Amino acid sequence: MACLPVWPAPAFAADYAQGADDLSPRSISLPDFFRKWVPGLTRDGLDVGVFPGLDKTVWITEPEELKRDLQDVMSDF
């Protein structure tokens, strides 16, 4: 299953990509992720792999579901 891996901080992405020639971490602001990436991922039929671990564990979710979850958490602040 193809998915876009995402992490909450650059250090986690860099650790995951270390030694992989085909991965390069990129910072995306949350507003850009919501506005551009979520619709694009949804249109392309790709899910999001949230916080993949070095042991290859990952939580897979649909882009719109992740957006709602993040918005719910942010509404508490």
Gaussian input, Z-matrix of N, CA and C with variables (Angstrom, degrees):
# hf/3-21g

backbone

0 1
 N
 C     1     B1
 C     2     B2     1     A1
 N     3     B3     2     A2     1     D1
 C     4     B4     3     A3     2     D2
 C     5     B5     4     A4     3     D3
 N     6     B6     5     A5     4     D4
 C     7     B7     6     A6     5     D5
 C     8     B8     7     A7     6     D6
 N     9     B9     8     A8     7     D7
 C    10    B10     9     A9     8     D8
 C    11    B11    10    A10     9     D9
 N    12    B12    11    A11    10    D10
 C    13    B13    12    A12    11    D11
 C    14    B14    13    A13    12    D12
 N    15    B15    14    A14    13    D13
 C    16    B16    15    A15    14    D14
 C    17    B17    16    A16    15    D15
 N    18    B18    17    A17    16    D16
 C    19    B19    18    A18    17    D17
 C    20    B20    19    A19    18    D18
 N    21    B21    20    A20    19    D19
 C    22    B22    21    A21    20    D20
 C    23    B23    22    A22    21    D21
 N    24    B24    23    A23    22    D22
 C    25    B25    24    A24    23    D23
 C    26    B26    25    A25    24    D24
 N    27    B27    26    A26    25    D25
 C    28    B28    27    A27    26    D26
 C    29    B29    28    A28    27    D27
 N    30    B30    29    A29    28    D28
 C    31    B31    30    A30    29    D29
 C    32    B32    31    A31    30    D30
 N    33    B33    32    A32    31    D31
 C    34    B34    33    A33    32    D32
 C    35    B35    34    A34    33    D33
 N    36    B36    35    A35    34    D34
 C    37    B37    36    A36    35    D35
 C    38    B38    37    A37    36    D36
 N    39    B39    38    A38    37    D37
 C    40    B40    39    A39    38    D38
 C    41    B41    40    A40    39    D39
 N    42    B42    41    A41    40    D40
 C    43    B43    42    A42    41    D41
 C    44    B44    43    A43    42    D42
 N    45    B45    44    A44    43    D43
 C    46    B46    45    A45    44    D44
 C    47    B47    46    A46    45    D45
 N    48    B48    47    A47    46    D46
 C    49    B49    48    A48    47    D47
 C    50    B50    49    A49    48    D48
 N    51    B51    50    A50    49    D49
 C    52    B52    51    A51    50    D50
 C    53    B53    52    A52    51    D51
 N    54    B54    53    A53    52    D52
 C    55    B55    54    A54    53    D53
 C    56    B56    55    A55    54    D54
 N    57    B57    56    A56    55    D55
 C    58    B58    57    A57    56    D56
 C    59    B59    58    A58    57    D57
 N    60    B60    59    A59    58    D58
 C    61    B61    60    A60    59    D59
 C    62    B62    61    A61    60    D60
 N    63    B63    62    A62    61    D61
 C    64    B64    63    A63    62    D62
 C    65    B65    64    A64    63    D63
 N    66    B66    65    A65    64    D64
 C    67    B67    66    A66    65    D65
 C    68    B68    67    A67    66    D66
 N    69    B69    68    A68    67    D67
 C    70    B70    69    A69    68    D68
 C    71    B71    70    A70    69    D69
 N    72    B72    71    A71    70    D70
 C    73    B73    72    A72    71    D71
 C    74    B74    73    A73    72    D72
 N    75    B75    74    A74    73    D73
 C    76    B76    75    A75    74    D74
 C    77    B77    76    A76    75    D75
 N    78    B78    77    A77    76    D76
 C    79    B79    78    A78    77    D77
 C    80    B80    79    A79    78    D78
 N    81    B81    80    A80    79    D79
 C    82    B82    81    A81    80    D80
 C    83    B83    82    A82    81    D81
 N    84    B84    83    A83    82    D82
 C    85    B85    84    A84    83    D83
 C    86    B86    85    A85    84    D84
 N    87    B87    86    A86    85    D85
 C    88    B88    87    A87    86    D86
 C    89    B89    88    A88    87    D87
 N    90    B90    89    A89    88    D88
 C    91    B91    90    A90    89    D89
 C    92    B92    91    A91    90    D90
 N    93    B93    92    A92    91    D91
 C    94    B94    93    A93    92    D92
 C    95    B95    94    A94    93    D93
 N    96    B96    95    A95    94    D94
 C    97    B97    96    A96    95    D95
 C    98    B98    97    A97    96    D96
 N    99    B99    98    A98    97    D97
 C   100   B100    99    A99    98    D98
 C   101   B101   100   A100    99    D99
 N   102   B102   101   A101   100   D100
 C   103   B103   102   A102   101   D101
 C   104   B104   103   A103   102   D102
 N   105   B105   104   A104   103   D103
 C   106   B106   105   A105   104   D104
 C   107   B107   106   A106   105   D105
 N   108   B108   107   A107   106   D106
 C   109   B109   108   A108   107   D107
 C   110   B110   109   A109   108   D108
 N   111   B111   110   A110   109   D109
 C   112   B112   111   A111   110   D110
 C   113   B113   112   A112   111   D111
 N   114   B114   113   A113   112   D112
 C   115   B115   114   A114   113   D113
 C   116   B116   115   A115   114   D114
 N   117   B117   116   A116   115   D115
 C   118   B118   117   A117   116   D116
 C   119   B119   118   A118   117   D117
 N   120   B120   119   A119   118   D118
 C   121   B121   120   A120   119   D119
 C   122   B122   121   A121   120   D120
 N   123   B123   122   A122   121   D121
 C   124   B124   123   A123   122   D122
 C   125   B125   124   A124   123   D123
 N   126   B126   125   A125   124   D124
 C   127   B127   126   A126   125   D125
 C   128   B128   127   A127   126   D126
 N   129   B129   128   A128   127   D127
 C   130   B130   129   A129   128   D128
 C   131   B131   130   A130   129   D129
 N   132   B132   131   A131   130   D130
 C   133   B133   132   A132   131   D131
 C   134   B134   133   A133   132   D132
 N   135   B135   134   A134   133   D133
 C   136   B136   135   A135   134   D134
 C   137   B137   136   A136   135   D135
 N   138   B138   137   A137   136   D136
 C   139   B139   138   A138   137   D137
 C   140   B140   139   A139   138   D138
 N   141   B141   140   A140   139   D139
 C   142   B142   141   A141   140   D140
 C   143   B143   142   A142   141   D141
 N   144   B144   143   A143   142   D142
 C   145   B145   144   A144   143   D143
 C   146   B146   145   A145   144   D144
 N   147   B147   146   A146   145   D145
 C   148   B148   147   A147   146   D146
 C   149   B149   148   A148   147   D147
 N   150   B150   149   A149   148   D148
 C   151   B151   150   A150   149   D149
 C   152   B152   151   A151   150   D150
 N   153   B153   152   A152   151   D151
 C   154   B154   153   A153   152   D152
 C   155   B155   154   A154   153   D153
 N   156   B156   155   A155   154   D154
 C   157   B157   156   A156   155   D155
 C   158   B158   157   A157   156   D156
 N   159   B159   158   A158   157   D157
 C   160   B160   159   A159   158   D158
 C   161   B161   160   A160   159   D159
 N   162   B162   161   A161   160   D160
 C   163   B163   162   A162   161   D161
 C   164   B164   163   A163   162   D162
 N   165   B165   164   A164   163   D163
 C   166   B166   165   A165   164   D164
 C   167   B167   166   A166   165   D165
 N   168   B168   167   A167   166   D166
 C   169   B169   168   A168   167   D167
 C   170   B170   169   A169   168   D168
 N   171   B171   170   A170   169   D169
 C   172   B172   171   A171   170   D170
 C   173   B173   172   A172   171   D171
 N   174   B174   173   A173   172   D172
 C   175   B175   174   A174   173   D173
 C   176   B176   175   A175   174   D174
 N   177   B177   176   A176   175   D175
 C   178   B178   177   A177   176   D176
 C   179   B179   178   A178   177   D177
 N   180   B180   179   A179   178   D178
 C   181   B181   180   A180   179   D179
 C   182   B182   181   A181   180   D180
 N   183   B183   182   A182   181   D181
 C   184   B184   183   A183   182   D182
 C   185   B185   184   A184   183   D183
 N   186   B186   185   A185   184   D184
 C   187   B187   186   A186   185   D185
 C   188   B188   187   A187   186   D186
 N   189   B189   188   A188   187   D187
 C   190   B190   189   A189   188   D188
 C   191   B191   190   A190   189   D189
 N   192   B192   191   A191   190   D190
 C   193   B193   192   A192   191   D191
 C   194   B194   193   A193   192   D192
 N   195   B195   194   A194   193   D193
 C   196   B196   195   A195   194   D194
 C   197   B197   196   A196   195   D195
 N   198   B198   197   A197   196   D196
 C   199   B199   198   A198   197   D197
 C   200   B200   199   A199   198   D198
 N   201   B201   200   A200   199   D199
 C   202   B202   201   A201   200   D200
 C   203   B203   202   A202   201   D201
 N   204   B204   203   A203   202   D202
 C   205   B205   204   A204   203   D203
 C   206   B206   205   A205   204   D204
 N   207   B207   206   A206   205   D205
 C   208   B208   207   A207   206   D206
 C   209   B209   208   A208   207   D207
 N   210   B210   209   A209   208   D208
 C   211   B211   210   A210   209   D209
 C   212   B212   211   A211   210   D210
 N   213   B213   212   A212   211   D211
 C   214   B214   213   A213   212   D212
 C   215   B215   214   A214   213   D213
 N   216   B216   215   A215   214   D214
 C   217   B217   216   A216   215   D215
 C   218   B218   217   A217   216   D216
 N   219   B219   218   A218   217   D217
 C   220   B220   219   A219   218   D218
 C   221   B221   220   A220   219   D219
 N   222   B222   221   A221   220   D220
 C   223   B223   222   A222   221   D221
 C   224   B224   223   A223   222   D222
 N   225   B225   224   A224   223   D223
 C   226   B226   225   A225   224   D224
 C   227   B227   226   A226   225   D225
 N   228   B228   227   A227   226   D226
 C   229   B229   228   A228   227   D227
 C   230   B230   229   A229   228   D228

   B1=1.4540
   B2=1.5307
   B3=1.3062
   B4=1.4624
   B5=1.5246
   B6=1.3297
   B7=1.4635
   B8=1.5246
   B9=1.3155
   B10=1.4569
   B11=1.5230
   B12=1.3362
   B13=1.4590
   B14=1.5270
   B15=1.3395
   B16=1.4731
   B17=1.5248
   B18=1.3287
   B19=1.4602
   B20=1.5184
   B21=1.3392
   B22=1.4603
   B23=1.5308
   B24=1.3305
   B25=1.4644
   B26=1.5298
   B27=1.3385
   B28=1.4635
   B29=1.5256
   B30=1.3148
   B31=1.4672
   B32=1.5322
   B33=1.3334
   B34=1.4639
   B35=1.5246
   B36=1.3223
   B37=1.4706
   B38=1.5306
   B39=1.3245
   B40=1.4669
   B41=1.5273
   B42=1.3374
   B43=1.4665
   B44=1.5235
   B45=1.3223
   B46=1.4620
   B47=1.5344
   B48=1.3304
   B49=1.4656
   B50=1.5210
   B51=1.3222
   B52=1.4649
   B53=1.5279
   B54=1.3134
   B55=1.4493
   B56=1.5226
   B57=1.3396
   B58=1.4729
   B59=1.5236
   B60=1.3168
   B61=1.4676
   B62=1.5217
   B63=1.3342
   B64=1.4574
   B65=1.5308
   B66=1.3374
   B67=1.4638
   B68=1.5181
   B69=1.3359
   B70=1.4615
   B71=1.5242
   B72=1.3385
   B73=1.4575
   B74=1.5252
   B75=1.3081
   B76=1.4598
   B77=1.5205
   B78=1.3207
   B79=1.4580
   B80=1.5272
   B81=1.3197
   B82=1.4633
   B83=1.5229
   B84=1.3141
   B85=1.4645
   B86=1.5248
   B87=1.3156
   B88=1.4545
   B89=1.5335
   B90=1.3460
   B91=1.4720
   B92=1.5326
   B93=1.3355
   B94=1.4770
   B95=1.5230
   B96=1.3199
   B97=1.4562
   B98=1.5262
   B99=1.3260
   B100=1.4698
   B101=1.5232
   B102=1.3227
   B103=1.4639
   B104=1.5324
   B105=1.3272
   B106=1.4660
   B107=1.5288
   B108=1.3227
   B109=1.4572
   B110=1.5290
   B111=1.3303
   B112=1.4681
   B113=1.5248
   B114=1.3428
   B115=1.4715
   B116=1.5287
   B117=1.3196
   B118=1.4569
   B119=1.5215
   B120=1.3291
   B121=1.4650
   B122=1.5227
   B123=1.3243
   B124=1.4678
   B125=1.5266
   B126=1.3173
   B127=1.4759
   B128=1.5292
   B129=1.3363
   B130=1.4620
   B131=1.5304
   B132=1.3282
   B133=1.4647
   B134=1.5137
   B135=1.3456
   B136=1.4655
   B137=1.5173
   B138=1.3187
   B139=1.4564
   B140=1.5187
   B141=1.3281
   B142=1.4588
   B143=1.5273
   B144=1.3199
   B145=1.4580
   B146=1.5147
   B147=1.3307
   B148=1.4619
   B149=1.5203
   B150=1.3118
   B151=1.4631
   B152=1.5335
   B153=1.3385
   B154=1.4632
   B155=1.5237
   B156=1.3127
   B157=1.4546
   B158=1.5176
   B159=1.3102
   B160=1.4594
   B161=1.5245
   B162=1.3326
   B163=1.4686
   B164=1.5314
   B165=1.3311
   B166=1.4692
   B167=1.5232
   B168=1.3461
   B169=1.4582
   B170=1.5212
   B171=1.3284
   B172=1.4592
   B173=1.5264
   B174=1.3243
   B175=1.4548
   B176=1.5233
   B177=1.3374
   B178=1.4561
   B179=1.5179
   B180=1.3267
   B181=1.4621
   B182=1.5188
   B183=1.3184
   B184=1.4576
   B185=1.5258
   B186=1.3337
   B187=1.4650
   B188=1.5306
   B189=1.3275
   B190=1.4685
   B191=1.5235
   B192=1.3258
   B193=1.4612
   B194=1.5279
   B195=1.3227
   B196=1.4655
   B197=1.5184
   B198=1.3094
   B199=1.4684
   B200=1.5281
   B201=1.3410
   B202=1.4766
   B203=1.5262
   B204=1.3349
   B205=1.4678
   B206=1.5242
   B207=1.3231
   B208=1.4713
   B209=1.5199
   B210=1.3273
   B211=1.4565
   B212=1.5341
   B213=1.3380
   B214=1.4651
   B215=1.5275
   B216=1.3297
   B217=1.4730
   B218=1.5310
   B219=1.3305
   B220=1.4707
   B221=1.5280
   B222=1.3158
   B223=1.4697
   B224=1.5322
   B225=1.3318
   B226=1.4620
   B227=1.5242
   B228=1.3294
   B229=1.4739
   B230=1.4907
   A1=109.05
   A2=116.64
   A3=121.37
   A4=109.34
   A5=114.82
   A6=119.54
   A7=108.78
   A8=114.53
   A9=121.41
   A10=107.96
   A11=118.61
   A12=119.20
   A13=110.45
   A14=115.79
   A15=121.18
   A16=109.72
   A17=114.95
   A18=122.78
   A19=108.53
   A20=117.24
   A21=120.26
   A22=114.16
   A23=116.96
   A24=119.68
   A25=109.54
   A26=116.34
   A27=120.98
   A28=114.60
   A29=117.82
   A30=120.74
   A31=111.43
   A32=117.33
   A33=120.58
   A34=110.81
   A35=116.59
   A36=120.93
   A37=110.12
   A38=116.29
   A39=120.22
   A40=110.80
   A41=116.96
   A42=120.17
   A43=110.74
   A44=116.34
   A45=121.16
   A46=111.14
   A47=116.34
   A48=121.43
   A49=113.31
   A50=117.28
   A51=120.77
   A52=110.83
   A53=115.23
   A54=121.68
   A55=114.65
   A56=117.23
   A57=120.74
   A58=109.08
   A59=116.40
   A60=120.28
   A61=113.15
   A62=117.47
   A63=120.76
   A64=113.99
   A65=117.34
   A66=121.16
   A67=110.32
   A68=115.52
   A69=119.67
   A70=108.39
   A71=117.01
   A72=121.40
   A73=111.66
   A74=114.68
   A75=121.53
   A76=108.57
   A77=116.52
   A78=121.34
   A79=109.80
   A80=116.06
   A81=122.08
   A82=107.31
   A83=116.59
   A84=119.35
   A85=109.43
   A86=116.05
   A87=120.22
   A88=111.97
   A89=118.75
   A90=117.75
   A91=112.80
   A92=117.46
   A93=120.04
   A94=111.13
   A95=116.64
   A96=119.87
   A97=110.05
   A98=116.33
   A99=120.63
   A100=111.57
   A101=116.77
   A102=122.10
   A103=113.09
   A104=117.27
   A105=120.65
   A106=113.58
   A107=115.64
   A108=119.61
   A109=112.61
   A110=118.15
   A111=120.17
   A112=110.95
   A113=119.11
   A114=117.63
   A115=112.89
   A116=117.82
   A117=121.16
   A118=112.60
   A119=116.05
   A120=120.01
   A121=110.76
   A122=115.94
   A123=120.68
   A124=109.97
   A125=116.38
   A126=121.19
   A127=111.19
   A128=116.44
   A129=121.38
   A130=113.07
   A131=117.10
   A132=120.59
   A133=114.30
   A134=116.51
   A135=120.99
   A136=111.09
   A137=116.71
   A138=122.03
   A139=109.60
   A140=115.64
   A141=121.99
   A142=107.85
   A143=115.90
   A144=122.00
   A145=107.94
   A146=116.94
   A147=121.86
   A148=110.75
   A149=115.02
   A150=124.07
   A151=113.13
   A152=117.62
   A153=118.75
   A154=110.40
   A155=115.60
   A156=120.37
   A157=111.65
   A158=115.60
   A159=120.31
   A160=111.02
   A161=116.40
   A162=120.56
   A163=111.25
   A164=116.25
   A165=124.06
   A166=114.09
   A167=118.12
   A168=119.51
   A169=108.62
   A170=116.42
   A171=120.35
   A172=109.01
   A173=115.70
   A174=122.23
   A175=106.56
   A176=117.72
   A177=123.06
   A178=109.14
   A179=116.90
   A180=121.49
   A181=109.66
   A182=115.25
   A183=120.38
   A184=108.83
   A185=118.17
   A186=121.35
   A187=113.42
   A188=117.64
   A189=120.59
   A190=111.60
   A191=116.83
   A192=120.10
   A193=110.61
   A194=117.00
   A195=120.34
   A196=110.42
   A197=117.43
   A198=121.13
   A199=110.00
   A200=117.14
   A201=120.51
   A202=110.89
   A203=116.51
   A204=119.76
   A205=111.41
   A206=116.47
   A207=120.14
   A208=111.42
   A209=117.47
   A210=120.67
   A211=110.94
   A212=116.72
   A213=120.19
   A214=111.23
   A215=115.95
   A216=120.23
   A217=109.62
   A218=117.09
   A219=120.20
   A220=111.57
   A221=118.50
   A222=120.56
   A223=110.94
   A224=117.69
   A225=121.67
   A226=112.43
   A227=117.24
   A228=120.33
   A229=112.30
   D1=128.04
   D2=179.03
   D3=-84.35
   D4=136.88
   D5=177.01
   D6=-152.06
   D7=160.24
   D8=175.57
   D9=-92.59
   D10=116.85
   D11=178.06
   D12=-77.62
   D13=137.12
   D14=178.37
   D15=-134.81
   D16=148.94
   D17=178.54
   D18=-133.49
   D19=158.48
   D20=-179.33
   D21=-79.64
   D22=-12.98
   D23=-177.40
   D24=-149.24
   D25=148.20
   D26=-177.81
   D27=-57.17
   D28=-35.18
   D29=-176.78
   D30=-61.33
   D31=-38.56
   D32=179.41
   D33=-66.12
   D34=-41.79
   D35=179.29
   D36=-65.30
   D37=-41.97
   D38=-179.85
   D39=-64.04
   D40=-41.30
   D41=177.83
   D42=-61.63
   D43=-42.56
   D44=-178.22
   D45=-66.16
   D46=-38.83
   D47=-175.70
   D48=-82.16
   D49=-10.81
   D50=-176.81
   D51=-56.74
   D52=125.77
   D53=178.23
   D54=85.04
   D55=-2.05
   D56=179.52
   D57=-103.80
   D58=120.52
   D59=-179.07
   D60=-73.76
   D61=-21.54
   D62=-175.34
   D63=-97.33
   D64=7.13
   D65=178.91
   D66=-121.21
   D67=133.92
   D68=173.93
   D69=-140.45
   D70=114.28
   D71=-178.49
   D72=-59.56
   D73=143.51
   D74=179.29
   D75=-140.06
   D76=134.02
   D77=178.81
   D78=-85.83
   D79=131.35
   D80=177.68
   D81=-129.28
   D82=127.31
   D83=178.84
   D84=-67.96
   D85=153.10
   D86=179.94
   D87=-61.78
   D88=-43.11
   D89=176.41
   D90=-59.18
   D91=-40.84
   D92=176.85
   D93=-66.06
   D94=-38.79
   D95=178.47
   D96=-61.43
   D97=-46.17
   D98=179.74
   D99=-64.89
   D100=-45.94
   D101=-171.86
   D102=-78.07
   D103=-40.60
   D104=-173.34
   D105=-106.88
   D106=-48.88
   D107=-170.45
   D108=-75.15
   D109=-43.15
   D110=-178.73
   D111=-59.21
   D112=-50.00
   D113=177.61
   D114=-62.21
   D115=-38.97
   D116=-179.84
   D117=-65.85
   D118=-44.14
   D119=178.16
   D120=-64.00
   D121=-42.14
   D122=178.91
   D123=-62.32
   D124=-46.81
   D125=179.41
   D126=-59.91
   D127=-38.75
   D128=-178.15
   D129=-84.01
   D130=-3.46
   D131=178.92
   D132=72.14
   D133=27.21
   D134=179.64
   D135=-101.76
   D136=141.62
   D137=174.60
   D138=-93.31
   D139=177.01
   D140=178.53
   D141=-113.20
   D142=131.94
   D143=174.24
   D144=-98.40
   D145=104.37
   D146=-173.70
   D147=-85.87
   D148=121.52
   D149=173.01
   D150=54.97
   D151=56.30
   D152=175.65
   D153=-57.98
   D154=135.08
   D155=179.96
   D156=-93.80
   D157=164.13
   D158=177.91
   D159=-63.11
   D160=-21.99
   D161=177.47
   D162=-86.99
   D163=9.18
   D164=176.75
   D165=74.95
   D166=11.76
   D167=172.63
   D168=-78.03
   D169=145.53
   D170=-178.91
   D171=-159.44
   D172=147.39
   D173=174.99
   D174=-99.00
   D175=117.99
   D176=-179.56
   D177=-97.77
   D178=131.48
   D179=179.43
   D180=-145.89
   D181=161.33
   D182=175.65
   D183=-76.32
   D184=147.42
   D185=-177.68
   D186=-55.49
   D187=-45.04
   D188=-178.85
   D189=-65.16
   D190=-35.78
   D191=178.45
   D192=-66.93
   D193=-42.38
   D194=176.91
   D195=-62.61
   D196=-42.03
   D197=178.63
   D198=-58.75
   D199=-47.77
   D200=179.26
   D201=-61.48
   D202=-44.15
   D203=179.98
   D204=-60.66
   D205=-45.01
   D206=179.48
   D207=-65.26
   D208=-41.25
   D209=178.63
   D210=-64.22
   D211=-38.22
   D212=177.04
   D213=-61.84
   D214=-44.68
   D215=-179.82
   D216=-65.38
   D217=-42.37
   D218=-177.89
   D219=-68.06
   D220=-25.91
   D221=-179.14
   D222=-69.09
   D223=-16.27
   D224=178.38
   D225=-77.87
   D226=-11.42
   D227=-176.60
   D228=-101.74

